[in-house]
Amino acid sequence: MRISDQSGFTLIELIITIVILGMIAYSFSSMYAGLLSASSHDDMMTRAAQIAENRMEDSVRSGVGIAPVSWTADSGYEWMRDVTVLKDSGGAPTLVKIEVRIRKDERIICSLVTHIAG
């Protein structure tokens, strides 16, 4: 005598369920990888901005007689300071523009500009 009321899952139902769960897991893992990449980029930008702010503060403290600095290494980044005299009085600068640039892997990722009057 056979019982026709069988309960449980067939093999094909189990395979389809595993495939669907695998596709869901894959989509979550690629989304998570994208979030990690974005977070790493944000960390890089934050660190670059911190370096630029520190170098700009040093520059402002030095006043209008500040000198340009070529690319210099700092914590895995490089920074440079460009100084442009906008106005002078008797050969002495009275207004200068200072620009601090930060780069990583030969790409500029942050730039700050200010003017100092003396």
Backbone as JSON, one array per atom type, in Angstrom:
{
  "sequence": "MRISDQSGFTLIELIITIVILGMIAYSFSSMYAGLLSASSHDDMMTRAAQIAENRMEDSVRSGVGIAPVSWTADSGYEWMRDVTVLKDSGGAPTLVKIEVRIRKDERIICSLVTHIAG",
  "N": [[0.82, -1.17, 0.0], [0.57, 2.15, -0.88], [1.36, 5.43, 0.22], [-0.01, 8.39, -0.66], [0.14, 10.98, 0.19], [2.7, 12.7, 0.51], [5.14, 14.46, 2.33], [7.47, 17.2, 2.35], [10.38, 18.35, 0.52], [11.16, 18.38, -2.96], [14.04, 17.38, -4.84], [14.62, 19.19, -6.94], [13.28, 21.48, -6.04], [14.83, 22.14, -3.81], [17.3, 22.69, -5.04], [16.64, 24.93, -6.61], [15.99, 26.73, -4.57], [18.49, 26.99, -3.28], [19.98, 28.17, -5.35], [18.63, 30.63, -5.64], [19.04, 31.76, -3.07], [21.82, 31.94, -3.19], [22.13, 33.87, -5.23], [21.02, 36.09, -3.96], [22.8, 36.39, -1.8], [25.14, 36.95, -3.23], [24.48, 39.45, -4.37], [24.29, 41.04, -2.07], [26.94, 40.87, -1.18], [28.38, 42.16, -3.24], [27.32, 44.7, -3.0], [28.23, 45.38, -0.46], [30.99, 45.4, -0.91], [31.16, 47.64, -2.56], [30.42, 49.62, -0.73], [32.58, 49.48, 1.04], [34.64, 50.38, -0.63], [33.82, 53.02, -1.12], [33.98, 54.02, 1.44], [36.73, 53.85, 1.91], [37.65, 55.71, 0.05], [36.53, 58.03, 1.14], [37.97, 58.15, 3.55], [40.53, 58.64, 2.53], [40.17, 61.18, 1.36], [39.52, 62.68, 3.63], [41.9, 62.49, 5.15], [43.67, 63.76, 3.37], [42.57, 66.34, 3.34], [43.04, 67.07, 5.99], [45.85, 67.18, 6.06], [46.26, 69.24, 4.19], [44.99, 71.39, 5.51], [46.62, 71.61, 7.82], [49.1, 72.31, 6.66], [48.37, 74.7, 5.44], [47.72, 76.25, 7.68], [50.27, 76.47, 8.84], [51.47, 77.96, 6.83], [49.99, 80.37, 6.85], [50.64, 81.32, 9.38], [53.26, 82.05, 8.91], [53.11, 84.33, 7.42], [53.28, 87.05, 4.93], [55.78, 86.71, 3.81], [56.24, 84.14, 3.04], [57.61, 81.22, 1.46], [57.48, 79.36, -1.64], [56.95, 75.78, -1.8], [58.18, 72.81, -3.12], [56.93, 69.57, -4.26], [56.48, 67.5, -1.5], [56.88, 64.72, 0.65], [54.41, 63.28, 2.84], [53.05, 61.32, 5.15], [52.26, 59.23, 3.3], [51.15, 60.75, 1.33], [51.63, 63.52, -0.92], [52.57, 66.94, -0.76], [52.37, 70.36, -1.81], [53.28, 73.83, -1.89], [52.21, 76.76, -3.32], [53.04, 80.07, -3.98], [51.88, 83.23, -4.74], [52.63, 86.52, -5.44], [50.46, 89.11, -5.18], [50.28, 91.8, -4.78], [52.59, 94.37, -4.2], [54.7, 96.54, -2.24], [57.1, 98.73, -2.71], [58.85, 96.62, -3.34], [58.42, 94.79, -1.35], [56.22, 92.19, -0.47], [52.72, 92.75, -0.13], [50.28, 91.61, -0.42], [49.5, 88.32, -0.78], [48.82, 85.26, -2.51], [48.16, 82.06, -1.45], [48.43, 78.69, -2.21], [47.76, 75.42, -1.35], [48.38, 72.18, -2.3], [47.39, 68.77, -2.37], [48.45, 65.54, -3.2], [48.07, 62.15, -4.33], [49.44, 59.28, -5.57], [50.21, 60.59, -7.96], [47.98, 62.14, -8.54], [46.05, 64.98, -8.04], [44.23, 65.52, -5.17], [43.2, 67.24, -3.33], [42.87, 70.71, -2.67], [43.68, 73.83, -1.29], [43.09, 77.3, -0.99], [44.15, 80.55, -0.08], [44.31, 84.05, 0.86], [46.7, 86.41, 1.97], [47.2, 89.37, 3.64], [49.63, 91.85, 4.23]],
  "CA": [[0.0, 0.0, 0.0], [1.35, 3.39, -1.02], [0.78, 6.64, 0.78], [0.14, 9.43, -1.68], [0.38, 12.26, 0.85], [4.1, 12.81, 0.92], [5.52, 15.82, 2.69], [8.89, 17.45, 2.14], [10.74, 19.06, -0.7], [11.83, 17.58, -3.99], [15.42, 17.79, -5.1], [14.62, 20.39, -7.79], [12.91, 22.61, -5.2], [16.0, 22.47, -3.0], [18.32, 23.3, -5.92], [16.16, 26.28, -6.95], [16.13, 27.54, -3.35], [19.92, 27.26, -3.08], [20.38, 29.12, -6.39], [18.06, 31.94, -5.29], [19.78, 32.26, -1.91], [23.15, 32.3, -3.67], [22.04, 35.14, -5.95], [20.8, 37.13, -2.95], [24.07, 36.57, -1.07], [26.08, 37.63, -4.14], [24.12, 40.86, -4.51], [24.69, 41.71, -0.84], [28.4, 40.96, -1.09], [28.88, 43.2, -4.14], [26.92, 45.98, -2.43], [29.13, 45.6, 0.66], [32.29, 45.77, -1.48], [31.03, 49.03, -3.0], [30.43, 50.47, 0.46], [33.96, 49.53, 1.53], [35.4, 51.22, -1.53], [33.42, 54.4, -0.87], [34.52, 54.38, 2.76], [38.18, 54.03, 1.75], [37.82, 56.98, -0.66], [36.24, 59.08, 2.12], [39.11, 58.22, 4.46], [41.63, 59.28, 1.8], [39.85, 62.6, 1.23], [39.61, 63.29, 4.97], [43.32, 62.61, 5.5], [44.24, 64.79, 2.49], [42.1, 67.65, 3.82], [43.75, 67.36, 7.25], [47.22, 67.59, 5.71], [46.17, 70.56, 3.55], [44.69, 72.38, 6.55], [47.82, 71.8, 8.65], [50.11, 73.04, 5.88], [47.87, 76.05, 5.24], [47.88, 76.96, 8.95], [51.7, 76.8, 8.93], [51.73, 79.02, 5.85], [49.38, 81.62, 7.31], [51.45, 81.79, 10.51], [54.52, 82.61, 8.41], [52.85, 85.66, 6.87], [53.43, 87.32, 3.5], [57.12, 86.37, 3.34], [56.3, 82.69, 2.87], [58.22, 80.76, 0.21], [56.87, 78.15, -2.22], [57.57, 74.49, -1.47], [57.85, 71.82, -4.15], [56.29, 68.36, -3.75], [57.14, 66.95, -0.32], [56.13, 63.56, 1.15], [53.81, 63.42, 4.16], [52.08, 60.26, 5.5], [51.75, 58.53, 2.13], [50.66, 61.75, 0.39], [52.61, 64.57, -1.24], [51.96, 68.26, -0.73], [53.2, 71.47, -2.31], [52.72, 75.15, -1.61], [52.48, 77.74, -4.37], [52.84, 81.42, -3.46], [51.83, 84.25, -5.79], [52.53, 87.89, -4.92], [49.43, 89.83, -5.92], [50.5, 93.23, -4.61], [53.76, 94.66, -3.38], [54.95, 97.94, -1.97], [58.54, 98.93, -2.61], [59.56, 95.34, -3.43], [57.97, 93.88, -0.29], [54.84, 91.76, -0.75], [51.68, 93.19, 0.81], [49.16, 90.7, -0.59], [49.93, 87.09, -1.44], [47.87, 84.14, -2.63], [48.81, 80.79, -1.11], [47.66, 77.51, -2.57], [48.34, 74.16, -0.9], [47.79, 71.05, -3.03], [47.72, 67.43, -1.87], [48.26, 64.52, -4.23], [48.39, 60.76, -4.03], [49.61, 58.53, -6.83], [50.3, 61.55, -9.06], [46.68, 62.76, -8.81], [45.7, 65.99, -7.05], [42.95, 65.14, -4.57], [42.71, 68.31, -2.46], [43.55, 71.98, -2.88], [43.17, 74.93, -0.5], [43.63, 78.6, -1.42], [43.84, 81.69, 0.79], [45.05, 85.29, 0.6], [47.22, 87.01, 3.18], [47.61, 90.77, 3.48], [50.64, 92.16, 5.23]],
  "C": [[0.88, 1.25, 0.0], [0.61, 4.55, -0.38], [1.04, 7.75, -0.22], [0.37, 10.8, -1.07], [1.81, 12.3, 1.36], [4.4, 14.25, 1.27], [7.02, 15.96, 2.51], [9.1, 18.15, 0.82], [11.37, 18.09, -1.69], [13.23, 18.12, -4.2], [15.46, 19.06, -5.94], [14.21, 21.62, -6.99], [14.09, 23.07, -4.34], [17.08, 23.17, -3.84], [17.9, 24.73, -6.27], [16.31, 27.2, -5.75], [17.58, 27.92, -3.11], [20.42, 28.28, -4.1], [19.87, 30.52, -6.06], [18.79, 32.54, -4.09], [21.2, 32.67, -2.29], [23.16, 33.63, -4.4], [21.83, 36.3, -4.98], [22.09, 37.42, -2.2], [25.09, 37.29, -1.94], [25.76, 39.11, -4.26], [24.48, 41.64, -3.24], [26.2, 41.87, -0.74], [28.95, 42.01, -2.04], [28.48, 44.58, -3.65], [27.86, 46.34, -1.27], [30.52, 46.01, 0.17], [32.26, 47.22, -1.97], [31.05, 50.0, -1.83], [31.84, 50.59, 1.03], [34.83, 50.43, 0.68], [35.09, 52.69, -1.31], [33.98, 54.89, 0.45], [36.02, 54.65, 2.68], [38.47, 55.35, 1.04], [37.56, 58.15, 0.3], [37.38, 59.26, 3.1], [40.29, 58.94, 3.8], [41.4, 60.78, 1.69], [39.96, 63.33, 2.57], [41.06, 63.5, 5.36], [43.98, 63.7, 4.65], [43.83, 66.18, 2.95], [42.79, 68.04, 5.12], [45.17, 67.85, 6.97], [47.19, 68.99, 5.11], [45.89, 71.65, 4.58], [45.9, 72.66, 7.43], [48.87, 72.62, 7.92], [49.67, 74.48, 5.64], [48.01, 76.87, 6.53], [49.34, 77.36, 9.16], [52.03, 77.98, 8.02], [51.2, 80.36, 6.34], [50.17, 82.19, 8.48], [52.73, 82.47, 10.05], [54.33, 83.99, 7.79], [53.17, 85.78, 5.39], [54.8, 86.94, 2.95], [57.31, 84.88, 3.08], [56.87, 82.32, 1.5], [57.47, 79.54, -0.33], [57.64, 76.9, -1.79], [57.17, 73.52, -2.57], [57.31, 70.55, -3.48], [57.12, 67.73, -2.65], [56.26, 65.83, 0.24], [55.61, 63.83, 2.56], [52.75, 62.32, 4.35], [51.47, 59.56, 4.29], [51.15, 59.45, 1.07], [51.82, 62.67, 0.05], [51.88, 65.9, -1.21], [52.92, 69.27, -1.32], [52.48, 72.77, -1.99], [53.17, 76.08, -2.73], [52.14, 79.12, -3.8], [52.9, 82.39, -4.62], [51.69, 85.62, -5.14], [51.53, 88.63, -5.79], [49.64, 91.34, -5.86], [51.76, 93.42, -3.78], [53.93, 96.16, -3.24], [56.44, 98.11, -1.76], [59.32, 97.62, -2.61], [59.16, 94.35, -2.36], [56.52, 93.48, -0.56], [53.87, 92.27, 0.32], [50.42, 92.34, 0.68], [49.65, 89.49, -1.37], [48.79, 86.08, -1.47], [48.66, 82.88, -2.35], [47.88, 79.66, -1.49], [48.44, 76.28, -2.11], [47.61, 73.05, -1.63], [48.28, 69.75, -2.41], [47.49, 66.45, -3.01], [48.64, 63.15, -3.69], [48.41, 60.04, -5.36], [49.52, 59.46, -8.04], [48.98, 62.23, -9.42], [46.36, 63.74, -7.68], [44.32, 65.63, -6.49], [42.4, 66.23, -3.65], [43.53, 69.58, -2.73], [42.88, 73.04, -2.03], [43.85, 76.22, -0.95], [43.22, 79.65, -0.38], [44.67, 82.89, 0.36], [45.49, 85.87, 1.93], [47.66, 88.44, 2.84], [48.61, 91.09, 4.59], [50.85, 93.65, 5.38]]
}
